[in-house]
Amino acid sequence: MTNSKQIIFFEIHPIREKDRDLLSSFLSSFWHSDRMVARGKLFYPAMQEGYIAWRENEMIGLATYEIRGDEMELTLLDSRERNQGVGSRLVEEVIAKAKQAHCRRVWLVTTNDNIRAIRFYQKRGFDLVSLHRNALEASRKLKPEIPLTGQEGIPIRHELEFEITLRVPASPG
C-alpha cells in the first residue's frame, strides 16, 4: 500500500486593506471571535500586518505579526489545510519579513493544550523559552469566551512562549 499525499497549490500574499473584513470573518468562523489575547494583551489580528494563503479565490491560511523594536511577535497562524505546507510557508514568509526588518528574534505564544502547535513550531526551529503559569486566568478577564478545556480535553491554563533567534546582518560602520 502506498502512502500518497495530495498536493494543493496555493499562493501567499501580504494582507491588504481590502482584505480586513474578510479576515475578521475568517477568524470568527473558527475562533468564534475576531479578537485574541496573549501575554495579557487584547489584540485584533485582522488589523495587523501579515500574509494570507489563497487557493483560487478561497482564503486557506493566515499569519499575522507585530514588530516592536528588534522583535517580531507572530500573533496568529491559522491554516485550514492541515499537512499541506500552508502553515510552513506562512511561517517562512513571516521569518523572511523579520529578517528584512532586522529583527533579532521571532516569538509567539500558544496555550498548553495546543499539542499540534507545540509540535509544529519545534519542528521548525522554535525553542520553548518560557512557561507562563495560569496566564489564562488573566486572559479570560479580557476575553471571557476562552473555553476552560481545549484540544483533546486538556484544561487550558498556561501560555507557552516559543522563539526562534535570527541572524541579523551587522550594520555598516
Phi, psi and omega in degrees: 000134179263149178258094182266143180241123179289133179260128176253149179254136181209165178236151177246132178225148173298151176294136177247160180304322182291349179272349191302314181295319177297320178299315180300316178294319179301314180294314182296330182294333180251316186269357181061020179188156175256013178241150182230162176226134172208138179052040176075015182239129176272134179212166183239099183304328181295345179259359182266171174283158178166201184224147177242137172262128182240139167238114188057241179252021182248131175283123181242357179193160184206137170227132176237157183210167175219129178260129175228111182065235180256026179232146174239128173262124171280104189274336179202136170227123183220120177236128179272353180245096183288143174057034179240004178091359182295307180300318180298315180294321178297316178297320177301318179296317180297315180296320177299319177296319179298318178296317179299325180273006179060038175282145179270343177204156170243131181226163181204165177234136170225170181264160185298339181276346188274069183302320180299315180294319180302314178295313182304308184293320179295323179294341181255018172094000178282146182244138175289118184246345182200143172245121179256094185296136176057025181296336183288344174299313179290322181298321181291339175290327178273329182220083185299340183284358176296123183291159178282331182238140183242218184301139178057027177073016182277128176299133179270110183232322193240156171254138177249130180254126178245152175214157169232130180271135183253148172276117180260128179300141179296139179283143181295146175128000000 
